[in-house]
Every structure is written in C-alpha cells, then in structure tokens.
Amino acid sequence: MSVSHASVHPIEEVPATEGEGGNAPRVRMKDIQGMPGTAGGLSLRVFQFIFAAAALSIMASTSDFPSVTAFCYLVAAAGLQSLWSFSMAIIDVYALLVRRSLQNYQVVSLFTIGDGVTSTLTFAAACASAGITVLIDNDLGSCSRNHCVQFETATGMAFLCWFCTIPSFLLNFWSLASQ
C-alpha cells in the first residue's frame, strides 16, 4: 500500500498589533490633579469646605438673616456644601494614605452627582443672595440699618465655594464619561 504521509510544518505565530481586534486591554487614564483621590482633589475639597463654612458662619452670625428667604437658602446650601466637601475630603485623605485610586465607576458616579447637586444649589443660593444684597444696598438704600457687609461677604464666600466646586464636578464628569 502506497499512502503518502502528511507532514506538519510548524508556523510561527504572528504577533498581534495593538490596533487589531477588539480585545486589546483598556488603558486607564492617568490620575489628573483635581480628580478624587489626588492631592489636587483634596485641596479643592478643603477650599470648598473653608469657603462654605465661612459663608455659613458669616450669614448665620447676623440676626436678621431669617427674615429673607434667599439668605436662609444660602445658609442651607452652604451647610450642605460644607458637609459634602468635608465628607469627600475625608475619603480623599483615606485614598491618599492607602494609595488607592478612586477611579471606580460607582465612586466616580457618586462624586459627580454629589458635586453637580451641591454646586448647583450653592450657585443658586449665591445668586439669590447677591440679588437681595443689591436690592437692599442700591435700590432700597437701607444698608445702614442692615448687615450689608456680612451679607456681601457671605455671598462672596458662596461664589468662591462654587468656583472651587465646578472644577471638581467637571473633572469627575469627564472621568465618568471616559470610562
């Protein structure tokens, strides 16, 4: 019987290039300063807390703030902002101490939603308080009978708090969108 035997010739495997297929490993984005778990993020949280606590304490120290709804709203928003910023600063400190990345989808979602809600509330309260302060000072001319300097200072602190909250929100939103 004359049967030919098949011979097997080994072929070297061609290395896969990075662009081929859909199963290339995903590369995580570098931690940008200002994102959760970074020193920049912690500094933003500390400044948010300081400005919100200052706005809260200055406005609450006046005797006639409860008579104006916008000022009560500023006290409530600054109180919520200071609690949120302090809580998130503690989480940032923990992440820095144990060298953990906070780029988990659920964590970034929590940070993003919280920053979005508190920044919106703080901005709205600061704008409302600014409008009432301008009304009292310029239009009514009764600044001598009120605590206009305290009202203006508390409103300014609320705007500074918002200016520190917006970068946190935008960086968290960007991180969430890129995952």
C-alpha positions in Angstrom: 0.0 0.0 0.0 1.4 3.2 -1.1 -0.1 6.0 1.0 1.6 9.4 1.4 2.0 10.6 4.9 1.1 14.1 5.7 3.9 16.2 7.2 3.2 19.1 9.6 5.4 22.1 9.3 5.3 24.5 12.3 4.4 28.1 11.5 5.4 30.9 13.8 2.6 32.9 15.3 2.4 36.4 14.0 2.4 38.9 17.0 -0.8 40.8 17.2 -0.6 44.6 16.7 -2.2 47.0 19.1 -4.9 48.1 16.7 -6.2 44.7 15.8 -9.2 43.0 17.3 -11.4 44.4 20.0 -9.7 42.6 22.8 -6.8 44.9 23.4 -6.5 45.8 27.1 -8.0 49.2 28.0 -5.6 51.7 29.4 -6.7 53.7 32.4 -6.5 57.4 32.2 -3.8 58.9 34.4 -5.0 60.5 37.6 -5.3 64.2 36.8 -4.9 66.5 39.8 -8.3 67.6 40.9 -9.9 64.2 40.5 -10.9 62.1 43.5 -8.0 60.5 45.4 -5.4 63.1 44.3 -3.7 65.8 46.2 -5.3 68.4 43.9 -8.7 66.9 44.6 -8.1 67.1 48.3 -7.0 70.7 48.0 -10.2 71.6 46.1 -12.3 69.8 48.8 -10.5 71.7 51.6 -11.1 75.1 49.9 -14.7 74.2 49.2 -15.2 73.4 52.9 -13.4 76.5 54.0 -15.5 78.8 51.8 -18.8 77.1 52.5 -18.1 77.1 56.3 -17.2 80.8 56.1 -20.4 81.7 54.2 -22.4 79.7 56.6 -20.9 81.2 59.7 -20.9 84.8 58.5 -24.5 84.6 57.3 -25.7 82.8 60.5 -23.9 85.3 62.7 -26.3 88.1 61.5 -29.5 88.5 63.5 -31.8 89.3 60.6 -30.9 86.6 58.0 -34.0 84.5 58.8 -36.3 87.3 57.6 -35.1 86.8 54.0 -35.7 83.5 52.2 -32.7 83.8 49.9 -30.4 84.2 52.9 -32.0 81.1 54.6 -31.4 79.3 51.4 -27.8 80.3 51.4 -27.4 79.0 54.9 -28.9 75.7 54.0 -26.9 75.3 50.8 -23.6 76.3 52.5 -24.4 73.9 55.3 -25.0 71.1 52.8 -21.9 72.0 50.8 -19.7 72.1 53.8 -20.9 68.6 54.9 -20.4 67.2 51.4 -17.0 68.7 51.0 -15.8 67.6 54.4 -17.0 64.0 53.8 -15.4 63.8 50.4 -12.1 65.3 51.8 -12.0 62.5 54.4 -12.4 60.0 51.5 -9.6 61.7 49.6 -7.3 61.6 52.6 -8.0 57.9 53.0 -7.3 57.2 49.4 -4.1 59.1 49.5 -2.9 57.4 52.7 -3.6 53.9 51.4 -2.6 54.8 47.9 -5.8 53.7 46.3 -7.2 55.0 43.1 -10.8 56.2 43.2 -11.5 55.7 39.5 -14.1 53.1 40.1 -17.3 53.7 38.1 -19.6 53.8 41.2 -17.3 56.0 43.2 -16.8 58.5 40.3 -20.6 58.5 39.8 -21.2 59.3 43.4 -18.7 62.1 43.3 -20.1 63.5 40.1 -23.7 63.5 41.1 -22.9 65.0 44.6 -20.7 67.7 43.1 -23.3 68.5 40.5 -26.1 68.8 43.0 -24.2 70.8 45.6 -22.6 73.1 43.1 -26.0 73.9 41.6 -27.5 74.6 45.0 -24.6 76.8 46.1 -24.6 78.8 42.9 -28.3 79.3 43.0 -28.1 80.4 46.7 -25.2 82.8 46.0 -27.1 84.4 43.0 -30.3 84.8 45.0 -28.4 86.3 48.0 -26.5 88.6 45.6 -29.8 89.8 44.2 -31.2 90.6 47.6 -28.0 92.3 48.7 -28.0 94.5 45.6 -31.7 95.3 46.3 -31.0 96.3 49.9 -27.9 98.3 49.1 -28.6 100.0 45.8 -32.4 100.1 45.3 -33.7 100.5 48.8 -30.7 102.4 50.2 -31.2 100.8 53.7 -27.8 99.3 54.1 -27.2 101.3 57.2 -30.0 99.5 59.0 -28.9 96.0 57.9 -25.8 93.9 57.9 -24.9 94.6 54.3 -21.2 93.9 54.8 -21.8 90.5 56.3 -24.4 89.7 53.6 -21.9 90.7 50.8 -19.1 88.7 52.5 -21.2 85.6 52.9 -22.4 85.9 49.3 -18.8 86.3 48.1 -17.7 83.2 50.0 -20.5 81.2 48.5 -19.3 82.3 45.0 -15.8 81.3 45.9 -17.0 77.9 47.1 -18.8 77.5 43.8 -15.6 78.4 41.9 -13.9 75.6 43.8 -16.7 73.1 43.2 -17.0 73.5 39.5 -13.5 72.1 38.6 -14.3 69.0 40.8 -17.6 68.5 39.0 -16.1 68.9 35.5 -13.1 66.6 36.2 -15.3 63.9 37.7 -17.8 64.2 34.8 -15.0 63.9 32.3 -13.6 60.9 34.1 -17.1 59.3 34.2 -17.6 60.0 30.5 -14.2 58.5 29.6 -14.8 55.2 31.4 
